[in-house]
Amino acid sequence: MFIVEFIGLFHDIGKSFDHDVEGTHVSLGIDLLRKYKEKDEVIWGMEAHHGDTDPKTIEAILVQIGDIVSASRPGARKETVSTY
């Protein structure tokens, strides 16, 4: 799998944690990827996907763009897990 696809697949994995866990979905996701010794490029892409840090790779920039496009679609911010 290409790095950008892997980052795109897992960039929001931190949202899957129980809401009682402290931290942002980005920090939780980074901790999980580090725990399983994921490549730095994947961690950098996850870390930068909301623009909180500068992207270090072109893949990180592509994931930022994809995240922006996905978030701008109608209903993206109003859907809940129960609707699925």
N, C-alpha and C positions, 0 to 999 in steps of 0.2 A: 504494500500500500504506500502511496506517496505521502510525504510529510504533511502537505496541505490538506489532504483528505483526512488523515488521522487527526490533525488539529481540529478540523471542521467537525468531525464526528464527536470528539470529546471535549470541545472547548467549554461546554456548559454542564459537564458531568457533576460539578459541585452543586448544581440545583437539585440533584437527586438525594442529597443528604437530608436526614430528618431535620425539621426546623428547630429542634432543640440544640443542634450543634452550633457553636459560636463561630462566626466568620462569614465572609462573603463567599458567593459561589465560586469566584475566581480563586481565592486563597484556599478554599477547601479542595478544589480541583487540582491546584498545583501541589498541595500536600499529598493527595492521592497518587498523582503521577510520579512524584519523587519517591514515594513509598515503594512503587513498583519499578523504579529505576528507568523511567522513560527518558528518551533522548532530550537533550537540552533544547533542541529546535522546537519540539512539541511543547515543552514547558514555556518557552519564550512566546510562542504563538498564543497559548492560553492566557498568559500573563498580560499580553498587550491587546487582547481582543476588544476591550472596552476603552482603549486609549489612555489607561491609567499610567502605563509606561510606554516608552518609545519602542516601536517594533525593531527587532534586531535582524530580521530576515524578510525576504520578499514574501515568503509563506505567511508570516505573521500579518503582513499588510493585506494579503488576499483574504485571510480569515476575518480581519476587521471589516473589510468591504462586504463580505458575505453576511456577517452578523448585522451590519447596518441595513442591508437590503432585506434580510429576513425580518428584522424588527419593524420595518416600515410597512409591511404588508397589512392590509385591513384585518383587524381583530387580533393581531399578534400579541398585544399586551393585555387583552381582556380574557383570554382563554385560560381555563384551569384544567388540572389533571382530570377532574371528574367528567369533563366533556369528552374525554377520550375513552 
